[in-house]
Amino acid sequence: MFGGGPVIFTADATGEILCRTQKNVGILQHSVSVPLRPGTNLNWRWLVEALPSALPEDQPATHDYLSIAVEFDDGQDLTYMWSQGLDAGKAFRCPLARWSEIETHLVVRSGPRELGKWLNESRDIHADYKAHIGGKATAVVRVWLLGVSVFQRREGVCRFADINLTG
């Protein structure tokens, strides 16, 4: 756990994980050992109720977001986020100095239209890694949940469920 982990993340009896961030940051990490090969997928459901950013998140002053990420054995990570203002499909390196060398963001949802609805997601992380990072990773070593709201100090709220790696 990093930052406000136990403060911003809670689990309920059904296995859903609630992330509620306001003026803080938290990363919840779970170690795994999954080979990275074609067809390796990250699957999850999420219900995002409030986005913590009012502006596009690709700048240091507006880098507040909610996401799920995978970390690879080469030290790189790929985080799948819901953006307030960036187009779905946009990939960018983290705009924060310490993280820019290791973290790539990929927008999977954008804007407020589907807020408040449970949505199913599935990403081919091998294909995403090759397209957006292109390193020499051979395995996924961690799955992360992230909530960041330290820059604009707004509230972000979402629920994650049914997180799994297949392939």
N, C-alpha and C positions, 0 to 999 in steps of 0.2 A: 504494500500500500504506500501511496505517496500523497503528500499534501493533506487535504481534508477527507481522506478515504472513509474512515468510519463515521464521519460527520455527515457527508453528503450522500453516502450509499447505505441503503437498508434493504433487507430481503424480507419477503413475507412468506407465509405458509405455503403458497402456491409455487414458490420458486422465482417469482418475479423480483427483479432488482430495481429499486427506485433510486434515481439520481435526482437530487434537489440541490442545486448550487446557486449561491448568491454571494457575491463579493469574495469568493474563494475558489480553490481548485482541488480536485481529487482525481487520483488514478487508482483503480482497483485492478490488480493483476492476478492472473491464474496461470500457473506453469503447465505447459503441455509438451509433448514430444511427438510431433506429427511430420512425416516426410513431406517436403514441398515438391510436388510433381504435377503434371497436367491433370486437371480435374479436382485438385484440392480446393474445397469450397468452405467458406465461412458462412454459416446460416444463422439467422436470428430474427426475432420479432421485436419491434419497438413501437411504443406509443409516445410521441413527443407532444407535450402539452404547451411548453413555452420555450422559445429559443433565447439563449442568453445574449445574443448580439442583435443590435438594430442595424448593423452595417456589414458589408462583406468582410469576412474573417481572415483575409490573406495579408493583412497589415498588422504590425506589432500592437498598435493602439486599439485594434478591434478584434483581436484574436481570442474571442470567447466562443465556445462551441460545446456540443455534446457529440460523443462518438464512441465507436467500438473499434478496436485496433488489434492487429497481430504484430508480434515481434519475431524477427527471423534470427537464425543462428549467426548471421554476419553483423548483428548489432543494429540493423535497420528496422524501422517499423513503418507500417502502413495503416493509417487511421481513416475509417469510413465515417464521414460526418454528414450532418444535416445542416445546410447553410441557410442563412437568412437571405443573402443576396448574390451568391455565386451560382453559376449555372451547374446543373447536374452534369457530371462527367469531367468537370475541371479538376485537374491535379496540380498541386503546388507544394513546394518545400515549406516547412514550417518557417514563419517569419521571425521567430525568436532565435537569438544568437546561439544559445547552447543546443537547441533542438534542430536547427537548420541542417546540421550535418547528418542527422540520423532519422528524421521524421518526414514522411511524405503524407499529405492529406489528399483524399479523394472524395469529392462531393457526390453522394448518392441520392440525396433529396435536397430540394431547394424551395424556399418560400413557405408561406403560412397555409397554403391550400389544404394540405392533408394533416395539419396539426389536429390532435385529439382522436386520431384513428389508429388502431393497431395495424401495422404494416409488416408483411413478411419480406425479408431480404435474403438474397443468396449471391455471394460474390466468388468468382473463380480467383482465388488469391494467387495462384501460380501465374495466371495470365496478367493480373494486375501488377504483380511484382515485376514481371518481365517488361511490361509496357511502361511502368512509371519509376522503377528503381534500377532494374537491370544489373544487379550485382551477382554474387556467387552463392547465395543462400541455398541450403539443401533441406532446411527444416523450419517449422514454426515452433518457437520455444515458449511463447506466452500469448495469452489473449488479455486485452486490457479494456476496461470501460473508463471513459474520461468525461469529466465535467469541468469546464473552465468558465469563470465569470469574474475574474479579477480586474479586467481592464475597463469595461463599461459599467461593471458593478450591478448588472441586471440579474434577474432570476432566470434560471434554466431548469426545466423539469421534464424528465422522461422516465419510462419504464422499459427494461430489457427483459426478454424471456426466450426460452428455447434456444439458447446459444450452443452451437455445436460445429465441429469441423468434420468434414466427410471427404472421401476420395482417396 
